[in-house]
Amino acid sequence: MNSIRYPANFTWGAATASYQIEGAWNEDGKGESIWDRFSHTPGKITNGDTGDVACDHYHRTREDIALMRQIGLKAYRFSVSWPRVLPAGKGRVNAAGLDFYDRLVDDLLAANIEPFLTLHHWDYPQALYDAGGWLNRDNLHYFTDYSVLMAKRLGDRVNRWVTFNEPGVIANDGYVSGEHAPGIKNNHKMAYQVIHNLMVAHGLSVQALRAANPALQVGIVLSQWGIDPASDDPTDVAAAEFAWNSGETAFLHPIFRGHYHPIMVDAIGDNLPEIKPGDMALIAQKLDFLGINSYSRSVIGAQGRVAPIPGSEYTEMGWEVCAPAFRRTLNRINTDYAPPPIYITENGAAYPDVVSPNGKIHDERRIDYLRQHFTQVRLAMQDGVDIRGYFVWSLMDNFEWGHGNSKRFGLIRMDYETLKRTPKDSAEWYGGVIASSQVE
């Protein structure tokens, strides 16, 4: 097999999220988040796991940064815990929380690792949720205040800023499936209003970040899975196209076209959110980059979703491995929306670890998954998609939301009993990719 080379300035990194790794859930003045509350509610999380300790990253940042250096990461995408710096989501600032992120950024820069900062990766302040959460438009401005607070503190050293991680998951898993905090089920009207209000908050945040520091590069991270028709039959093709336009365009269309897709509006029907004058212009703020998270695809036929796909491999999450769908998705986004430069902000796979007698973790399936997806992204770049970097999910095994500690995505194995970190074979392999700027 021929090696596939990447540009010398391509940004190779790994990603995490605050609630999934930090722990220290009630230390040093941190406020409660909706994920603290949700994980402490019996029956919500597999095995009763919580993020109370998680990977204890709060106390082990230097050890973790040393591991990042060992792999050879050029960049690290992390998120700030909003209630760690603003315990009530607004008002009083928690100096210890700000200091933590201050040190983290300084230590990353000292290690020659570029910080990519995500302002919100789901751990919403419980106090704001109690006051109406994302359904209360007054709370949208508190996200703006929080954005400015962080920009003024870290904007001299952090260049790339993400407003939200996967706003669609916040709405759909939090208000429809109920798998995620706050755990509301089957309230589609509420979910669409949350989607809209998140986008308004995003627009307000983009404006505020630029006003606070015009030099900042600002973007958003969207979850965009491929959608393929079950066959070439016109009814299957039409069903897949409807699924894309009524679902996967929910954020792309308003951000890059200034309105919701008409097919999505028709599909929403009576659940259409309240849209106030000026909202769509706010949402359509020009972005400096677009983050794409993608792990798999959906196969849609006239009768609905088709699964499993005969002959396909599936990860521990039950997600099909189909890297070519990733290339098709990136090309479609590029063709339909002409976005700014793209970063792959999450991609990876959960497989069960087998620790060999010598302590090594031979995760060949993860390596193969990443190799396939790296290759398809390079092909998308050759197709004309402007992709600047790639962040593997995840740096280390961590609290996988509703699945607790039961699903392992990490390049580094986490022993949750001892908190020992052990780089897997995939970490060494990835280090080779980064060092050589190529995939064999």
For each residue, the residues with C-beta under 8 A, 3 or more apart:
1: 440
2:
3: 438 439 440
4: 374 375 378 438 439
5: 437 438
6: 10 378 437 438 439
7: 10 437
8: 437
9:
10: 6 7 388 389 390 437
11: 74 75 114 343 388 389 390
12: 72 73 74 75 389 390 430 433 434
13: 73 74 75 76 77 113 114 116 389 390 391 392
14: 68 71 73 76 77 391 392 393 394 395 411
15: 76 77 78 116 345 346 391 392 393 394 395
16: 20 21 57 76 77 78 79 394 395 396 398
17: 20 21 78 79 118 121 122 123 165 398
18: 21 22 78 79 80 81 84 121 123
19: 22 33 35 51 54 81 121 122 123 399
20: 16 17 51 54 55 394 398 399 400 401
21: 16 17 18 54 55 57 395 396 398 399
22: 18 19 25 51 54 55 56 57 58 81 84
23: 51 52 53 54 55 56 57 58 59
24: 27 28 30 53 56 58 59
25: 22 30 33 36 50 51 52
26: 30 32 36 52
27: 24 30 58
28: 24 94 96 97 100
29: 87 94 95 96 97
30: 24 25 26 27 81 83 84 87 94 97
31: 83 84 86 87 88 89 94 125 126 127
32: 26 36 37 83 125 126 127
33: 19 25 36 37 81 82 83 123 124 125 126 181
34: 37 38 123 124 125 126 129 133 181 182
35: 19 38 39 51 122 123 124 181
36: 25 26 32 33 39 40 50 51 52 123 126
37: 32 33 34 40 41 126 181 182
38: 34 35 41 44 45 180 181 182 183
39: 35 36 44 45 49 50 51 52 181 399
40: 36 37 50
41: 37 38 44 183
42: 48
43:
44: 38 39 41 183 402
45: 38 39 48 49 50 402 403 404
46: 49 402 403 404 406
47: 404 405 406
48: 42 45 404
49: 39 45 46 399 404 405 406
50: 25 36 39 40 45 53 399 404
51: 19 20 22 23 25 35 36 39 54 399
52: 23 25 26 36 39
53: 23 24 50 56 419
54: 19 20 21 22 23 51 57 398 399
55: 20 21 22 23 60 64 396 397 398 399 414 419
56: 22 23 24 53 59 60 419
57: 16 21 22 23 54 60 61 64
58: 22 23 24 27 61 100
59: 23 24 56
60: 55 56 57 63 64 419
61: 57 58 64 65 103 104 107
62: 65 66 107
63: 60 66 67 421
64: 55 57 60 61 67 68 395 396 421
65: 61 62 68 69 76 107 108 111 113
66: 62 63 69 70 111
67: 63 64 70 71 395 396 412 421 423 427
68: 14 64 65 71 73 76 108 111 113 395
69: 65 66 72 73 111 112 113
70: 66 67 423 427 431
71: 14 67 68 411 423 427 428 430 431 434
72: 12 69 430 431 434 435
73: 12 13 14 68 69 76 113 434
74: 11 12 13 113 114 389 434
75: 11 12 13 113 114 115 116 389 391
76: 13 14 15 16 65 68 73 108 113 114 115 116 395
77: 13 14 15 16 116 117 118 162 345 391
78: 15 16 17 18 104 115 116 117 118
79: 16 17 18 117 118 119 120 121 123 165
80: 18 84 85 101 117 118 119 150
81: 18 19 22 30 33 84 85 97 123
82: 33 85 86 89 119 120 123 124 125 146
83: 30 31 32 33 86 87 88 89 123 124 125 126 127
84: 18 22 30 31 80 81 87 94 97 100
85: 80 81 82 93 94 97 98 101 146 149 150
86: 31 82 83 89 90 91 92 93 94 97 125 142 146 149
87: 29 30 31 83 84 92 94 97 125 127
88: 31 83 91 92 125 127 128
89: 31 82 83 86 124 125 127 128 139 142 146
90: 86 128 142 145 146
91: 86 88
92: 86 87 88
93: 85 86 97 98 149
94: 28 29 30 31 84 85 86 87 97 98
95: 29 98 99
96: 28 29 99 100
97: 28 29 30 81 84 85 86 87 93 94 100 101
98: 85 93 94 95 101 102 149 153
99: 95 96 102 103
100: 28 58 84 96 97 103 104
101: 80 85 97 98 104 105 150 153 154
102: 98 99 105 106 153 154
103: 61 99 100 106 107
104: 61 78 100 101 107 108 115
105: 101 102 108 109 115 117 154 157 158
106: 102 103 109 110 157
107: 61 62 65 103 104 110 111
108: 65 68 76 104 105 111 113 114 115
109: 105 106 112 113 114 115 157
110: 106 107
111: 65 66 68 69 107 108
112: 69 109
113: 13 65 68 69 73 74 75 76 108 109
114: 11 13 74 75 76 108 109 159 160
115: 75 76 78 104 105 108 109 157 158 160
116: 13 15 75 76 77 78 158 160 162 343 345 391
117: 77 78 79 80 105 150 154 158 160 161 162
118: 17 77 78 79 80 121 162 164 165 221
119: 79 80 82 143 146 147 150 161 162 163 164 205
120: 79 82 123 124 143 163 164 165
121: 17 18 19 79 118 165
122: 17 19 35 165 166 169 170 180 181 401
123: 17 18 19 33 34 35 36 79 81 82 83 120
124: 33 34 35 82 83 89 120 128 129 133 134 181
125: 31 32 33 34 82 83 86 87 88 89 128 129
126: 31 32 33 34 36 37 83 129 130
127: 31 32 83 87 88 89 130 131
128: 88 89 90 124 125 131 132 133 139 142
129: 34 124 125 126 132 133 182
130: 126 127
131: 127 128 136 138 139
132: 128 129 135 136 138 139
133: 34 124 128 129 136 139 182 194
134: 124 139 140 170 193 194 197 198 201
135: 132 190 193 194 197
136: 131 132 133 139
137: 140 197 200 276
138: 131 132 141 142
139: 89 128 131 132 133 134 136 142 143
140: 134 137 143 144 197 200 201 204
141: 138 144 145 204
142: 86 89 90 128 138 139 145 146
143: 119 120 139 140 146 147 201 204 205
144: 140 141 147 148 201 204 205 207 208
145: 90 141 142 148 149
146: 82 85 86 89 90 119 142 143 149 150
147: 119 143 144 150 151 163 205 208 209 212
148: 144 145 151 152 208 209 211 212
149: 85 86 93 98 145 146 152 153
150: 80 85 101 117 119 146 147 153 154 155
151: 147 148 154 155 161 208 209 212 213 216
152: 148 149 155 212 213
153: 98 101 102 149 150
154: 101 102 105 117 150 151 157 158
155: 150 151 152 158 161 209 212 213 215 216
156: 213
157: 105 106 109 115 154
158: 105 115 116 117 154 155 161 216
159: 114 215 216 217
160: 114 115 116 117 216 217 219 288 289
161: 117 119 151 155 158 209 216 217 218 219
162: 77 116 117 118 119 165 218 219 220 221 291 345
163: 119 120 147 201 202 205 206 209 218 219 220
164: 118 119 120 167 170 198 201 202 220 221
165: 17 79 118 120 121 122 162 221 291 293 345
166: 122 169 170 221 222 223 293
167: 164 170 171 195 198 199 202 220 222 251
168: 171 172 195 222 223 250 251
169: 122 166 172 173 174 180 223
170: 122 134 164 166 167 173 174 180 194 198
171: 167 168 174 175 176 191 192 194 195 198
172: 168 169 175 176 177 191
173: 169 170 176 177 178 179 180 402
174: 169 170 171 178 180 181 182 183 184 191 194
175: 171 172 178 182 184 185 187 188 190 191 194
176: 171 172 173 185 186 187 188 191
177: 172 173 180 185
178: 173 174 175 183 184 185 186
179: 173 183 401 402
180: 38 122 169 170 173 174 177 183 401 402
181: 33 34 35 37 38 39 122 124 174
182: 34 37 38 129 133 174 175
183: 38 41 44 174 178 179 180
184: 174 175 178 187 190
185: 175 176 177 178
186: 176 178
187: 175 176 184 190 191
188: 175 176 191 192 271
189: 192 193 270 271 273
190: 135 175 184 187 193 194
191: 171 172 174 175 176 187 188 194 195 271
192: 171 188 189 195 196 268 271 272 273
193: 134 135 189 190 196 197 273 274
194: 133 134 135 170 171 174 175 190 191 197 198
195: 167 168 171 191 192 198 199 250 251 273
196: 192 193 199 200 273 274 275 279
197: 134 135 137 140 193 194 200 201 273
198: 134 164 167 170 171 194 195 201 202
199: 167 195 196 202 203 251 254 255 279 283
200: 137 140 196 197 203 204 279 282 283
201: 134 140 143 144 163 164 197 198 204 205
202: 163 164 167 198 199 205 206 220 283 285
203: 199 200 206 207 279 281 282 283 284 285
204: 140 141 143 144 200 201 207 208 282
205: 119 143 144 147 163 201 202 208 209
206: 163 202 203 209 210 218 285 287
207: 144 203 204 210 211 282 285
208: 144 147 148 151 204 205 211 212
209: 147 148 151 155 161 163 205 206 212 213 216 218
210: 206 207 213 214 216 218
211: 148 207 208 214
212: 147 148 151 152 155 208 209 216
213: 151 152 155 156 209 210 216
214: 210 211
215: 155 159
216: 151 155 158 159 160 161 209 210 212 213
217: 159 160 161 288 289
218: 161 162 163 206 209 210 287 288
219: 160 161 162 163 287 288 289 290 291 340 343
220: 162 163 164 167 202 251 255 287 290 291
221: 118 162 164 165 166 291 292 293 345 346
222: 166 167 168 251 252 290 291 292 293
223: 166 168 169 293 294
224: 248 252 292 293 294 329 333
225: 248 294 295 296 297 298 325 329
226: 294 296 297 298 322 325 326 328 329
227: 240 243 244 248 297 298 299 300
228: 240 297 298 299 300 322 325 328
229: 232 233 236 237 239 240 241 299 300 301
230: 233 236 239 240 299 300 301 302 306
231: 236 301
232: 229 236 237
233: 229 230 236 237 301 302
234: 237 238
235: 238 239 301 302
236: 229 230 231 232 233 239 240 300 301 302
237: 229 232 233 234 240 241
238: 234 235 241 242 302
239: 229 230 235 236 242 243 300 301 302 304
240: 227 228 229 230 236 237 243 244 299 300 301
241: 229 237 238 244 245
242: 238 239 245 246 263 267
243: 227 239 240 246 247 248 298 300
244: 227 240 241 247 248 249 332
245: 241 242 248 249 261 263 264
246: 242 243 249 261 263 264 266 267
247: 243 244 250 264
248: 224 225 227 243 244 245 252
249: 244 245 246 252 253 260 261 263 264
250: 168 195 247 253 254 260 261 264
251: 167 168 195 199 220 222 254 255
252: 222 224 248 249 255 256 257 333 336 337 339
253: 249 250 256 257 259 260 261 264
254: 199 250 251 257 258 259 260 280 283 284
255: 199 220 251 252 283 284 285 287
256: 252 253 284 337 338 339
257: 252 253 254 261 284 337
258: 254 280 281 283 284
259: 253 254 280
260: 249 250 253 254 264 265
261: 245 246 249 250 253 257 264 265
262: 265 266
263: 242 245 246 249 266 267
264: 245 246 247 249 250 253 260 261 267 268
265: 260 261 262 268 272
266: 246 262 263 269
267: 242 246 263 264
268: 192 264 265 271 272
269: 266 272
270: 189
271: 188 189 191 192 268
272: 192 265 268 269 275
273: 189 192 193 195 196 197
274: 193 196
275: 196 272 279 280
276: 137 279
277:
278: 281 282
279: 196 199 200 203 275 276 282 283
280: 254 258 259 275 283 284
281: 203 258 278 284
282: 200 203 204 207 278 279 285
283: 199 200 202 203 254 255 258 279 280
284: 203 254 255 256 257 258 280 281
285: 202 203 206 207 255 282
286: 340
287: 206 218 219 220 255 290 339 340
288: 160 217 218 219 340 341
289: 160 217 219 340 341 342 343 388
290: 219 220 222 287 333 339 340 341 342 343
291: 162 165 219 220 221 222 342 343 344 345
292: 221 222 224 329 330 333 342 343 344 345
293: 165 166 221 222 223 224 344 345 346 347 393
294: 223 224 225 226 326 329 344 346 347
295: 225 315 317 319 346 347 348 349 393
296: 225 226 315 319 320 321 322 325
297: 225 226 227 228 320 322 325 326 329
298: 225 226 227 228 243 305
299: 227 228 229 230 240 305 306 307 309 320
300: 227 228 229 230 236 239 240 243 304 305 306
301: 229 230 231 233 235 236 239 240 304 305 306
302: 230 233 235 236 238 239
303: 306
304: 239 300 301
305: 298 299 300 301
306: 230 299 300 301 303 309
307: 299 320
308: 312 314 320
309: 299 306 312 320 322
310:
311:
312: 308 309 320 321 322
313: 320 321 365
314: 308 318 319 320 321
315: 295 296 318 319 321 349 350 351 369
316: 349 350 351 352 407 408
317: 295 349 350 403 407
318: 314 315
319: 295 296 314 315 349
320: 296 297 299 307 308 309 312 313 314
321: 296 312 313 314 315 349 369 372
322: 226 228 296 297 309 312 325 326
323: 326 327 369 372 373 375 376
324: 327 328 376
325: 225 226 228 296 297 322 328 329
326: 226 294 297 322 323 329 330 347 373 376 377 380
327: 323 324 330 331 376 377 379 380 383
328: 226 228 324 325 331 332
329: 224 225 226 292 294 297 325 326 332 333
330: 292 326 327 333 334 342 377 380 385 387
331: 327 328 334 335 380 383 385
332: 244 328 329 335 336
333: 224 252 290 292 329 330 336 337 339 342 385
334: 330 331 337 338 339 342 380 383 384 385 386
335: 331 332 338
336: 252 332 333
337: 252 256 257 333 334
338: 256 334 335
339: 252 256 287 290 333 334 342
340: 219 286 287 288 289 290 386
341: 288 289 290 386 387 388
342: 289 290 291 292 330 333 334 339 385 386 387 388
343: 11 116 219 289 290 291 292 387 388 389 390 391
344: 291 292 293 294 347 377 387 389 390 391
345: 15 77 116 162 165 221 291 292 293 391
346: 15 221 293 294 295 391 393 394
347: 293 294 295 326 344 370 373 390 391 392 393
348: 295 366 369 370 392 393 394 409
349: 295 315 316 317 319 321 365 366 369 370 409
350: 315 316 317 400 407 408 409
351: 315 316 363 365 366 408
352: 316 408
353: 361 363 397 408 413 424
354: 361 362
355: 359 360 361 413 422
356: 359 360 361 362
357:
358:
359: 355 356 422
360: 355 356 425
361: 353 354 355 356 413 422 424 425
362: 354 356 424 425
363: 351 353 366 367 424 425 426
364: 367 368 425
365: 313 349 351 368 369
366: 348 349 351 363 369 370 424 426
367: 363 364 370 371 425 426 429
368: 364 365 371 372
369: 315 321 323 348 349 365 366 372 373
370: 347 348 349 366 367 373 374 392 426 429 430
371: 367 368 374 375 439
372: 321 323 368 369 375 376
373: 323 326 347 369 370 376 377
374: 4 370 371 377 378 390 433 439
375: 4 323 371 372 378 379 439
376: 323 324 326 327 372 373 379 380
377: 326 327 330 344 373 374 380 381 387 390
378: 4 6 374 375 381 382 439
379: 327 375 376 382 383
380: 326 327 330 331 334 376 377 383 385 387
381: 377 378 384 385 386 387
382: 378 379
383: 327 331 334 379 380
384: 334 381
385: 330 331 333 334 342 380 381
386: 334 340 341 342 381
387: 330 341 342 343 344 377 380 381 390
388: 10 11 289 341 342 343
389: 10 11 12 13 74 75 343 344
390: 10 11 12 13 343 344 347 374 377 387
391: 13 14 15 75 77 116 343 344 345 346 347
392: 13 14 15 347 348 370 395 411 430
393: 14 15 293 295 346 347 348 409
394: 14 15 16 20 346 348 397 398 409 410 411
395: 14 15 16 21 64 67 68 76 392 410 411 412
396: 16 21 55 64 67 410 411 412 413 414 421
397: 55 353 394 405 408 409 410 412 413 414
398: 16 17 20 21 54 55 394 405 409 410 414
399: 19 20 21 39 49 50 51 54 55 404 405
400: 20 350 403 404 405 406 407 409
401: 20 122 179 180
402: 44 45 46 173 179 180
403: 45 46 317 400 406 407
404: 45 46 47 48 49 50 399 400
405: 47 49 397 398 399 400 414 416
406: 46 47 49 400 403
407: 316 317 350 400 403
408: 316 350 351 352 353 397 413 414
409: 348 349 350 393 394 397 398 400
410: 394 395 396 397 398 413 414 424
411: 14 71 392 394 395 396 423 424 426 427 430
412: 67 395 396 397 421 422 423 424 427
413: 353 355 361 396 397 408 410 421 422 423 424
414: 55 396 397 398 405 408 410 419 420 421
415: 418 419 420 421 422
416: 405 419
417:
418: 415
419: 53 55 56 60 414 415 416
420: 414 415
421: 63 64 67 396 412 413 414 415
422: 355 359 361 412 413 415
423: 67 70 71 411 412 413 427 428
424: 353 361 362 363 366 410 411 412 413 427 428
425: 360 361 362 363 364 367 428 429
426: 363 366 367 370 411 429 430
427: 67 70 71 411 412 423 424 430 431
428: 71 423 424 425 431 432
429: 367 370 425 426 432 433
430: 12 71 72 370 392 411 426 427 433 434
431: 70 71 72 427 428 434 435
432: 428 429 435 436
433: 12 374 429 430 436 437 438 439
434: 12 71 72 73 74 430 431 437
435: 72 431 432
436: 432 433
437: 5 6 7 8 10 433 434
438: 3 4 5 6 433
439: 3 4 6 371 374 375 378 433
440: 1 3
